[in-house]
Amino acid sequence: MAENLLEINKLKMHFPITGGVLLRQVAAVKAVDDVSLFIKPGETLGLVGESGCGKSTLGKCAVRLHEPTGGQVLFDGNDITEAKPKQLRGIRKDMQMIFQDPAESLDPRMSVRTIIEEAFSIHKMGTRAERKQWVLELLDRVGLPSGAIDK
């Protein structure tokens, strides 16, 4: 395992603004500009800032949902900035974005089990029984009762 779980070096995400008849780039919105940070295994980082300051864009670049304009993202020692889609699929099994608004992120029609188990299912991890056990272990780890699994 690498010294840093996540390392972001001089990350940039500039969105082009086009204009004119030929829709040429006339400017750019610098949503993220020269951001560097690192997170060691077991650490937690919270990004705080006003609406529109680039928090979500930084997160999306970190998991390559956006292609950064510049800089480098290392996850567990792997440079995901240059990773091919097939490589990213394997790396993404160990990454998770948690969006700011739980009302937008969590479907109230789904049970706790279904929501947590979804990532395991997408990545074809474990049997149904194993996935249920993993969900129960995760609930215990965050201090929720096992009965919450079907809520």
N, C-alpha and C positions, 0 to 999 in steps of 0.2 A: 504494500500500500504506500502511496505517495505521502510525503510530509503534510501537504495540504490536500484536502478533499476537493475543494474548488479554488481555482486561482484564475482571476480575471486580470488581464494586463492591458492597460491603455485601450480599453474597449470603446468603440465609436459606433453609433447608429444614427446616420443622417438620412432623413427621408427627403427625396427630391421634390421640388415644387416646379411644375412645368407651366409654361405659358406661351402665348403667341400662336400663330397659325400652324406652325410646325411642331408645337408642343415640346419645345426644347426646355431643358432645365434652366430656370432663371434664378433659383435660390435653393436652399436646403434648410429643413428644420433639424436642428442638432438636438435630437431627443436624448442621446447619451453621447458625451464627448470627453474622451480620455479618462475613463473610470478604471481604477485598479483596486482590487481587494482580494483577500484570501480567507478561507474558512478551513480550519483544521477539523479532523474527524471528531465527532462528539460535540462540536460547537454549533451554536445557532446564531444567525444574523437576522435582524429585523431592519428593513429599509423603511424609513419614515420620511415623508415629505408631502408637500402640497400636491393637489391634483394636477396632473399634467407635467410633473417634474421629471418623469422618465423611469420611475420605479418598475412598472410593469414591463416597459420596453427592455430594461436591463435584464429582468428575469427571463423574458422571452428570448433574448440573445444568448443568455447563459445556457438555455436548453436547446438552442438552435431552432426555435420556432420562427425567429427572424434571422436573416443572414446579416451578421454585423458588417458595417462599412469598413471597419478596421479593428485591429487589436487581436487578442488571443484569449481563448477560454480553455483551461485545462481542468478536466474532471478526473480525479483519482490518477493523475499523471498522464492521461490521454488527451491529446490536443483535439478537441471536438470542433474547433474552428475549421479544420481542413478535412474532417471525417466525411466519408462517403455515406449515403443513406443507409446502406446495409450495416456499416459499422455503428452508426448512430442508433439504429434499432436495438442493438445489444447494450449499448451504453445507457440508453433511456430507461432500461429496466430498473436502474438504480437512481433515477432522478425523478423529482416530483415538484410541480409548481403548485402553490396554494394561492389562489387568487384572493383579492381583497374582500370581495363581496360574496359572503356565503350564500346569499339568496340567488346569486347568478351562478355559483359554482356547484351547488348541491341540489339535486332534483328531489323535491319533497315527496315525490311518489315512489322513490326508491328506498329500500331498507338500508340500515347502516351496513349490514352484511354485503348487500349488492354493490353499494358505493365503494366500499373498501376492496372487495373482491374483484372489482372490474379491471383493475390494472393487472392482477395476476392472470385473469382470463385472457385479456388482450395479448399478453406475452406468452400465453400457453404454458403457464407455470403450474405444476402440481395437479393432483386430482381434485375433485370437488371436496372430498373429505379433508385433504391436506389444506386446501384454501380456507375451509371453515376453521380449521385449527389455527391457521396463521391469523385469521381475523380475530379469533378469541384471544390469542396471545397479544395482538396489538391493542385490543380493548383493555386488557389487563395492564399492559405497559403504560397506558395513559390514564389509568385509574378509573375506567368505566366498568360497570358490572357486565357480566356475560349476558345478562338478560337484555341488554341494549342492542344485541345483534339483530333482533327482528323488529326494532322500532323504526 
